[in-house]
Amino acid sequence: MKTQVIQLDAHDDVISVCDRMSWTKSPRILLVFPHRARILTRTLDLLRLKRRSAALGAQLAVVTRSSETRAMCVSLGLQVFSTSTSAQRADWGESPSLSLPQRRARRPDLRQMRESLRPRLPRWQSSFVFRFLFFALGLVAVAAILLLFIPTAAIELTPLTTTQNLTLTVRASPDVSAVNVAGSLPANSQSATVTGSQTIPASGMMTVAYGYAAGSVRFENLTESVVGIPAGTVVRTLTSPPVRFATLEDIVLPAGVGEWLDVAVQALEAGPDGNLPAGAITAIEGGLGASLSVTNLLPLTGGTETSVPFAMESDRLTLQGFLLEDLAEECESDLLALLPAGALYFPDTLTAQALTQTFFPAENQPGGTLSLTMELECTGQYASPDDLDSLALAVLDASLPEGFAPLDESVILEHGDISIVEEAVEWEITVERPLRAQVDPAAAALLVIGLGPEDALSRLGDNLPLAAPPVVTIAPGWWPRLPFVPFRITILLIGN
């Protein structure tokens, strides 16, 4: 039943306790008095608390160690307990009452009581002959126990060992998600990325512009004002495309229509296209064209061209092939280093893809050599060692001979030639592991209990698969037979 426990403090009085009891909703209220604190020492105080609990419809009990308080509670019909735990477990149906001390009863005579209860033995049980016979039977029983438990035996058994081997065709594919005992397993992928560069001589020749045409042009003033002509002023022909020249110095053209000055110019682009006849320059670029006229009175010469080496398209393809082959080998080597130990790599599944490649010089640019920098990613497939071991163990376990068990967890795998068949990898695998005949030590001990050494050897050899004759040792050495109880026989399996 639910009990509301109220822990009283040393400063509590009747009013504060009644107030705390008012908040209680439980059918039982347990007041726990503080140890060695004198509170509510009057019977009237306890009576008021009892009436308050009755008004609340609850049953009141007290936990205290004070004998004075306990006596007042009993006189008022209140339950009194020593601990809160015992109070919550107890039934408060009946109120305790003070028990008066009783006079101690006289201690009974135990010896007399034993004598009165002890049955009297018959005369024949107390006779010397009867006791001697029972003593002799006890000696025989002890001797029999010694005969059973003194001798021990140790038997060394060497179970038969053999080799289990199988050959099966294995198929690995990325579409397979789990190892199948029929010979299928997943083909995992591994990628690696390498970067390299290579340079070869350019095999082609091309003609390129070399020298810049130069000369002088004459500017004529068309106005009555002074006109400044800065260096870099561009003059050109009216052809399409135009041939452009730039002035090489700053000049100031005097005021007056018809005033003129000659100024040196140079072609903006090299090559023979800048070689022009007299009178070819007729236009000025920019705002000066409205104030000035221009022309070259003499031919403009000096533009030349020359032959230089450059990389042909065949050079680019050759260099790309060389670098791709070298990087593919390096990438495959890096890929193999990333594979788990014992993994089976499938070389024919290797694919390579150039992520980036940069030629220098660029296409159609002159240069005596051609360089290529390439970033290559290669991807190959492999069978994980865990999948290979799982497949080998599953196949071997499926054909395990009866009465044999694996000697250990080691499995020897030999792989045949790998080929690609219908987008999957196929090859033959030979699996092998050592087996040992299962010998139950408990059953072996039951075969030879109580037998002589020769009979024990014969029975063990006839009933157990052994690779060598058993060795039986009995202690003490003169004992003629093996123990009659199995737990006194120790079976040692050689080769464990």
C-alpha positions as CSV (number, residue, x, y, z in Angstrom):
1,M,0.0,0.0,0.0
2,K,1.2,3.5,-0.8
3,T,2.8,5.2,2.2
4,Q,3.7,8.9,2.6
5,V,6.9,9.1,4.6
6,I,7.4,12.5,6.5
7,Q,10.9,13.0,7.9
8,L,10.6,15.2,11.0
9,D,13.2,17.8,11.8
10,A,14.5,18.9,15.2
11,H,12.5,22.2,15.0
12,D,9.2,20.7,14.0
13,D,6.1,21.2,16.3
14,V,2.5,19.9,16.2
15,I,1.3,22.8,14.0
16,S,4.1,22.3,11.4
17,V,3.6,18.5,11.3
18,C,-0.1,18.8,10.9
19,D,0.4,21.3,8.1
20,R,2.7,18.8,6.3
21,M,0.2,16.0,6.9
22,S,-2.5,18.1,5.2
23,W,-0.7,17.8,1.8
24,T,-0.7,14.0,2.0
25,K,-2.9,12.0,-0.4
26,S,-1.8,8.5,0.7
27,P,-3.9,6.2,2.9
28,R,-0.9,5.7,5.3
29,I,1.3,8.4,6.9
30,L,4.6,7.4,8.4
31,L,6.3,10.0,10.8
32,V,10.0,9.4,11.1
33,F,11.4,11.1,14.3
34,P,14.9,12.4,14.2
35,H,17.6,10.5,16.1
36,R,18.4,12.0,19.5
37,A,16.1,15.0,19.1
38,R,13.3,15.6,21.6
39,I,10.2,16.8,19.8
40,L,6.5,16.1,20.4
41,T,7.3,14.8,23.9
42,R,3.7,15.1,25.2
43,T,1.0,12.5,24.8
44,L,-1.3,15.4,23.8
45,D,0.9,16.2,20.8
46,L,0.7,12.6,19.5
47,L,-3.1,12.5,20.1
48,R,-3.6,15.7,18.0
49,L,-1.5,14.1,15.2
50,K,-3.6,10.9,15.4
51,R,-6.8,12.9,15.2
52,R,-5.5,14.9,12.2
53,S,-4.6,11.8,10.3
54,A,-8.1,10.4,11.1
55,A,-9.6,13.6,9.7
56,L,-7.6,13.1,6.5
57,G,-8.8,9.5,6.2
58,A,-5.3,8.1,6.7
59,Q,-3.7,5.6,9.1
60,L,-0.8,7.0,11.2
61,A,2.4,5.2,12.3
62,V,5.7,6.3,13.8
63,V,9.4,5.4,13.4
64,T,11.4,6.2,16.5
65,R,14.1,4.7,18.8
66,S,13.0,6.6,21.9
67,S,11.4,4.3,24.4
68,E,9.4,7.1,25.9
69,T,7.9,8.1,22.6
70,R,7.3,4.4,21.7
71,A,5.4,3.9,25.0
72,M,3.2,7.0,24.3
73,C,2.4,5.7,20.8
74,V,1.4,2.3,22.1
75,S,-0.8,3.8,24.7
76,L,-2.6,5.8,22.0
77,G,-2.9,2.7,19.7
78,L,-0.4,4.0,17.1
79,Q,1.9,1.6,15.2
80,V,5.6,2.0,16.1
81,F,8.5,0.7,14.0
82,S,12.2,0.7,14.2
83,T,13.0,1.5,10.5
84,S,11.2,3.1,7.6
85,T,11.7,-0.1,5.5
86,S,10.0,-2.4,8.0
87,A,7.2,0.1,8.4
88,Q,6.5,0.2,4.7
89,R,6.5,-3.6,4.4
90,A,4.4,-4.2,7.5
91,D,0.6,-4.5,7.7
92,W,-0.8,-1.7,9.9
93,G,-4.0,-3.5,10.6
94,E,-3.3,-4.2,14.3
95,S,-1.8,-1.9,16.8
96,P,1.1,-3.2,18.9
97,S,0.8,-3.4,22.6
98,L,3.3,-3.1,25.3
99,S,4.4,-6.4,26.6
100,L,5.3,-6.7,30.2
101,P,8.5,-8.5,31.0
102,Q,7.9,-12.1,32.0
103,R,9.8,-14.1,34.5
104,R,12.5,-16.3,32.8
105,A,11.5,-19.9,32.8
106,R,13.8,-22.5,34.3
107,R,16.3,-23.9,31.9
108,P,15.5,-27.6,31.0
109,D,17.9,-30.4,31.8
110,L,19.1,-31.3,28.3
111,R,21.0,-34.4,29.3
112,Q,18.0,-35.9,30.9
113,M,15.9,-35.1,27.9
114,R,18.5,-36.8,25.6
115,E,18.5,-39.9,27.8
116,S,14.8,-40.1,27.7
117,L,14.6,-39.8,23.9
118,R,17.5,-42.1,23.1
119,P,16.2,-45.6,22.0
120,R,17.7,-48.5,23.8
121,L,19.7,-50.8,21.4
122,P,19.0,-54.5,21.1
123,R,21.5,-56.9,22.8
124,W,22.7,-58.4,19.6
125,Q,23.9,-55.0,18.3
126,S,26.1,-54.5,21.2
127,S,27.8,-57.9,20.9
128,F,31.5,-58.2,20.0
129,V,30.9,-60.6,17.0
130,F,28.4,-58.3,15.4
131,R,30.8,-55.3,15.7
132,F,33.7,-57.3,14.3
133,L,31.8,-58.4,11.3
134,F,30.8,-54.8,10.5
135,F,34.4,-53.7,10.9
136,A,35.6,-56.4,8.5
137,L,33.0,-55.4,5.9
138,G,34.2,-51.8,6.2
139,L,37.8,-52.9,5.6
140,V,36.7,-54.8,2.5
141,A,34.8,-51.8,1.2
142,V,37.8,-49.5,1.7
143,A,40.0,-52.1,-0.2
144,A,37.5,-52.2,-3.0
145,I,37.5,-48.4,-3.3
146,L,41.3,-48.4,-3.3
147,L,41.3,-51.0,-6.1
148,L,39.0,-48.8,-8.1
149,F,40.7,-45.4,-7.6
150,I,44.4,-46.1,-7.0
151,P,45.4,-47.2,-10.5
152,T,45.7,-44.7,-13.3
153,A,46.4,-45.0,-17.0
154,A,47.6,-42.7,-19.8
155,I,46.9,-43.6,-23.4
156,E,48.6,-41.8,-26.3
157,L,46.6,-41.9,-29.5
158,T,47.8,-40.6,-32.9
159,P,44.7,-39.9,-35.1
160,L,44.9,-40.6,-38.8
161,T,45.7,-37.5,-41.0
162,T,45.0,-37.0,-44.7
163,T,44.7,-34.3,-47.3
164,Q,41.5,-33.0,-48.8
165,N,41.8,-31.3,-52.2
166,L,39.4,-30.1,-54.9
167,T,39.5,-28.3,-58.2
168,L,36.7,-26.0,-59.3
169,T,36.0,-23.3,-61.8
170,V,35.5,-19.9,-60.2
171,R,33.6,-16.9,-61.8
172,A,34.1,-13.4,-60.5
173,S,31.8,-10.5,-61.6
174,P,30.9,-7.1,-60.2
175,D,27.3,-8.2,-60.4
176,V,27.8,-10.9,-57.8
177,S,27.2,-9.5,-54.2
178,A,28.2,-12.6,-52.1
179,V,30.2,-15.7,-52.2
180,N,28.3,-18.7,-53.7
181,V,29.4,-22.3,-53.0
182,A,28.8,-23.0,-56.7
183,G,31.9,-21.0,-57.5
184,S,30.7,-17.4,-57.8
185,L,32.2,-14.5,-55.9
186,P,32.3,-10.6,-56.2
187,A,34.8,-8.8,-58.3
188,N,36.0,-5.8,-56.4
189,S,37.4,-2.6,-58.1
190,Q,40.5,-0.6,-57.1
191,S,41.7,2.7,-58.6
192,A,45.0,4.5,-58.6
193,T,46.0,7.9,-60.0
194,V,49.5,8.9,-61.3
195,T,51.0,12.0,-62.9
196,G,54.0,12.1,-65.2
197,S,55.6,14.0,-68.1
198,Q,57.7,13.2,-71.1
199,T,59.5,15.2,-73.9
200,I,60.5,14.3,-77.5
201,P,62.1,16.2,-80.3
202,A,59.8,18.0,-82.8
203,S,60.0,16.4,-86.2
204,G,58.3,19.2,-88.3
205,M,59.4,22.5,-89.8
206,M,57.3,25.6,-90.2
207,T,57.9,29.1,-91.6
208,V,57.3,32.0,-89.2
209,A,57.6,35.7,-89.4
210,Y,61.0,36.9,-88.2
211,G,62.0,40.5,-89.0
212,Y,59.8,43.7,-88.7
213,A,59.5,46.0,-91.6
214,A,60.5,49.7,-90.9
215,G,61.0,53.0,-92.6
216,S,59.5,56.5,-92.3
217,V,56.3,58.3,-93.1
218,R,55.5,61.9,-93.6
219,F,52.7,63.7,-91.7
220,E,51.2,66.9,-93.2
221,N,49.3,69.4,-91.2
222,L,45.7,70.2,-92.5
223,T,45.0,72.9,-89.9
224,E,46.3,76.2,-88.8
225,S,47.1,74.8,-85.3
226,V,50.1,73.0,-83.8
227,V,49.5,69.3,-83.7
228,G,51.4,66.9,-81.4
229,I,51.9,63.3,-82.6
230,P,52.9,61.0,-79.7
231,A,55.0,57.9,-80.1
232,G,53.0,54.8,-80.8
233,T,50.5,56.6,-83.2
234,V,49.3,53.9,-85.6
235,V,49.2,54.4,-89.3
236,R,48.0,51.8,-91.8
237,T,47.0,50.8,-95.3
238,L,43.5,50.6,-96.6
239,T,43.8,47.0,-97.6
240,S,41.9,44.2,-96.0
241,P,43.4,43.1,-93.7
242,P,45.3,46.3,-93.1
243,V,49.1,46.4,-92.5
244,R,49.7,48.6,-89.4
245,F,52.8,50.6,-88.3
246,A,53.5,52.6,-85.2
247,T,55.6,55.8,-84.8
248,L,58.8,55.4,-82.8
249,E,59.1,59.0,-81.3
250,D,57.1,62.0,-80.2
251,I,56.9,64.9,-82.7
252,V,55.2,68.3,-82.9
253,L,53.9,69.4,-86.3
254,P,54.1,73.2,-86.8
255,A,51.0,75.3,-87.3
256,G,49.9,76.0,-90.8
257,V,48.3,74.1,-93.7
258,G,50.9,72.1,-95.6
259,E,53.5,72.0,-92.8
260,W,55.1,68.5,-92.7
261,L,57.6,66.3,-90.8
262,D,59.0,62.8,-91.4
263,V,58.9,60.3,-88.5
264,A,60.3,56.7,-88.2
265,V,57.8,53.8,-88.0
266,Q,57.9,50.0,-87.5
267,A,55.4,47.3,-88.4
268,L,53.4,46.0,-85.5
269,E,53.6,42.4,-86.9
270,A,56.8,40.7,-88.1
271,G,57.1,39.1,-91.5
272,P,57.3,40.0,-95.1
273,D,53.7,41.2,-95.1
274,G,55.0,44.5,-93.6
275,N,57.2,45.2,-96.7
276,L,55.1,47.9,-98.5
277,P,55.8,50.1,-101.6
278,A,55.9,53.9,-101.5
279,G,52.5,55.5,-101.0
280,A,50.9,52.4,-99.4
281,I,50.4,54.1,-96.0
282,T,47.4,56.5,-96.2
283,A,45.4,56.3,-93.0
284,I,45.8,57.4,-89.4
285,E,44.0,55.6,-86.6
286,G,42.4,57.7,-83.9
287,G,41.4,61.4,-83.7
288,L,44.5,62.7,-85.5
289,G,43.1,61.5,-88.8
290,A,40.9,64.6,-89.1
291,S,43.9,67.0,-88.6
292,L,46.7,65.2,-90.5
293,S,47.4,63.3,-93.6
294,V,50.1,60.6,-93.9
295,T,52.0,58.7,-96.5
296,N,55.3,56.8,-97.0
297,L,57.4,58.4,-99.7
298,L,59.8,55.5,-99.7
299,P,59.2,51.7,-99.5
300,L,58.9,50.1,-96.0
301,T,61.3,47.1,-95.9
302,G,63.0,44.7,-93.5
303,G,60.1,42.3,-92.8
304,T,61.4,38.7,-93.1
305,E,60.5,35.1,-92.3
306,T,62.4,32.0,-91.2
307,S,62.0,28.2,-90.9
308,V,61.7,26.8,-87.3
309,P,61.0,23.3,-85.9
310,F,57.5,22.5,-84.6
311,A,55.6,19.5,-83.4
312,M,53.4,17.8,-85.9
313,E,50.2,16.0,-85.1
314,S,52.0,12.7,-85.5
315,D,54.5,13.9,-82.8
316,R,51.7,14.6,-80.4
317,L,50.1,11.1,-81.0
318,T,53.5,9.4,-80.6
319,L,54.3,11.3,-77.4
320,Q,50.8,10.6,-76.0
321,G,51.3,6.9,-76.7
322,F,54.7,6.7,-75.1
323,L,53.6,8.5,-71.9
324,L,50.3,6.6,-71.7
325,E,52.2,3.3,-71.8
326,D,54.7,4.4,-69.1
327,L,52.0,5.8,-66.8
328,A,49.8,2.8,-67.3
329,E,52.6,0.5,-66.0
330,E,53.3,2.9,-63.1
331,C,49.6,3.2,-62.3
332,E,49.2,-0.6,-62.3
333,S,52.1,-1.0,-60.0
334,D,50.6,1.6,-57.6
335,L,47.2,-0.2,-57.9
336,L,48.7,-3.5,-56.9
337,A,50.3,-1.9,-53.8
338,L,46.8,-0.8,-52.7
339,L,45.3,-4.3,-52.9
340,P,44.8,-6.3,-49.7
341,A,47.5,-8.9,-48.9
342,G,46.5,-12.2,-50.6
343,A,44.1,-10.6,-53.1
344,L,44.0,-12.1,-56.6
345,Y,44.4,-9.4,-59.3
346,F,42.8,-9.7,-62.7
347,P,45.3,-8.0,-65.2
348,D,42.9,-8.2,-68.2
349,T,40.4,-5.9,-66.4
350,L,42.8,-2.9,-66.2
351,T,41.4,0.3,-67.8
352,A,43.2,3.6,-68.0
353,Q,41.7,7.1,-68.5
354,A,43.6,10.4,-68.9
355,L,42.1,12.9,-66.5
356,T,44.2,15.8,-67.7
357,Q,46.9,16.3,-70.4
358,T,48.8,19.4,-71.3
359,F,51.1,19.8,-74.4
360,F,53.9,22.4,-74.5
361,P,54.2,24.3,-76.8
362,A,50.6,24.5,-77.8
363,E,49.3,23.3,-81.1
364,N,50.8,25.0,-84.2
365,Q,53.4,26.8,-82.1
366,P,57.1,26.5,-82.9
367,G,59.4,24.6,-80.7
368,G,62.3,22.2,-81.0
369,T,60.8,19.8,-78.5
370,L,57.3,18.7,-77.4
371,S,56.5,18.0,-73.8
372,L,53.3,16.4,-72.4
373,T,52.1,16.3,-68.8
374,M,49.4,13.8,-68.0
375,E,47.3,12.7,-65.0
376,L,46.2,9.1,-65.5
377,E,43.6,7.1,-63.6
378,C,43.6,3.3,-63.9
379,T,41.0,0.9,-62.5
380,G,41.3,-2.9,-62.1
381,Q,39.3,-5.7,-60.6
382,Y,40.4,-8.2,-58.0
383,A,39.1,-11.0,-55.7
384,S,39.5,-10.2,-52.0
385,P,41.4,-12.8,-49.8
386,D,38.4,-13.1,-47.5
387,D,36.1,-14.0,-50.4
388,L,38.6,-16.5,-51.7
389,D,39.1,-18.2,-48.3
390,S,35.3,-18.2,-47.7
391,L,34.7,-19.9,-51.0
392,A,37.5,-22.4,-50.5
393,L,36.2,-23.3,-47.0
394,A,32.6,-23.6,-48.1
395,V,33.5,-25.9,-51.0
396,L,35.8,-28.1,-48.8
397,D,33.2,-28.2,-45.9
398,A,30.6,-29.3,-48.4
399,S,32.7,-32.4,-49.4
400,L,34.3,-33.1,-45.9
401,P,34.7,-36.9,-45.4
402,E,32.7,-38.3,-42.5
403,G,34.7,-38.8,-39.4
404,F,37.3,-36.2,-40.2
405,A,37.8,-32.6,-39.2
406,P,40.2,-29.8,-40.5
407,L,43.5,-30.0,-38.8
408,D,43.7,-26.1,-38.7
409,E,42.2,-23.1,-40.5
410,S,44.9,-22.9,-43.2
411,V,43.9,-23.5,-46.8
412,I,46.3,-23.7,-49.7
413,L,45.0,-22.0,-52.9
414,E,46.5,-22.5,-56.4
415,H,45.1,-20.4,-59.3
416,G,45.0,-21.3,-62.9
417,D,45.0,-19.1,-66.0
418,I,42.6,-16.1,-65.8
419,S,40.4,-15.3,-68.8
420,I,37.5,-12.9,-69.5
421,V,34.3,-14.7,-70.4
422,E,31.1,-12.6,-71.1
423,E,32.2,-9.6,-69.0
424,A,33.2,-11.9,-66.1
425,V,36.5,-13.3,-65.0
426,E,36.9,-17.1,-65.0
427,W,39.7,-19.4,-63.8
428,E,40.3,-22.7,-62.1
429,I,41.3,-22.9,-58.5
430,T,42.7,-25.8,-56.6
431,V,42.1,-25.8,-52.8
432,E,43.8,-28.1,-50.3
433,R,43.8,-28.5,-46.5
434,P,45.0,-31.2,-44.0
435,L,42.4,-33.3,-42.2
436,R,42.6,-35.4,-39.1
437,A,40.3,-38.2,-38.0
438,Q,38.0,-37.3,-35.1
439,V,38.7,-39.3,-31.9
440,D,36.5,-38.8,-28.9
441,P,38.7,-39.2,-25.7
442,A,35.7,-40.1,-23.6
443,A,34.6,-42.9,-26.0
444,A,38.2,-44.2,-26.2
445,A,38.4,-44.4,-22.4
446,L,35.1,-46.4,-22.3
447,L,36.6,-48.9,-24.8
448,V,39.4,-50.0,-22.5
449,I,38.1,-49.8,-18.9
450,G,39.1,-52.9,-16.9
451,L,41.1,-54.4,-19.8
452,G,44.7,-55.7,-19.8
453,P,47.3,-53.7,-21.8
454,E,47.4,-56.1,-24.7
455,D,43.6,-56.3,-25.0
456,A,43.4,-52.5,-24.7
457,L,45.9,-52.0,-27.6
458,S,44.0,-54.4,-29.8
459,R,40.6,-52.9,-29.1
460,L,41.8,-49.3,-29.7
461,G,43.5,-50.3,-33.0
462,D,40.4,-52.1,-34.2
463,N,37.9,-49.4,-33.4
464,L,39.7,-46.1,-33.9
465,P,41.3,-44.5,-37.0
466,L,44.9,-44.2,-35.9
467,A,48.0,-43.4,-37.8
468,A,50.3,-45.2,-35.3
469,P,49.8,-47.9,-32.6
470,P,48.6,-46.5,-29.3
471,V,50.8,-46.3,-26.3
472,V,49.3,-47.4,-22.9
473,T,51.0,-46.6,-19.6
474,I,49.6,-47.9,-16.3
475,A,50.5,-46.6,-12.9
476,P,51.6,-48.3,-10.7
477,G,53.6,-50.2,-13.3
478,W,52.9,-53.6,-11.7
479,W,49.1,-53.1,-11.9
480,P,47.6,-55.7,-14.3
481,R,44.6,-53.9,-15.7
482,L,43.4,-50.5,-16.7
483,P,41.2,-48.7,-14.2
484,F,37.5,-49.6,-14.0
485,V,36.4,-45.9,-13.9
486,P,36.8,-43.8,-17.0
487,F,38.0,-40.6,-15.2
488,R,41.1,-42.4,-14.0
489,I,42.1,-42.9,-17.7
490,T,43.8,-40.0,-19.4
491,I,43.7,-39.9,-23.2
492,L,46.4,-37.8,-25.0
493,L,45.8,-37.0,-28.7
494,I,49.2,-36.6,-30.4
495,G,49.3,-33.9,-33.0
496,N,46.9,-31.5,-31.4
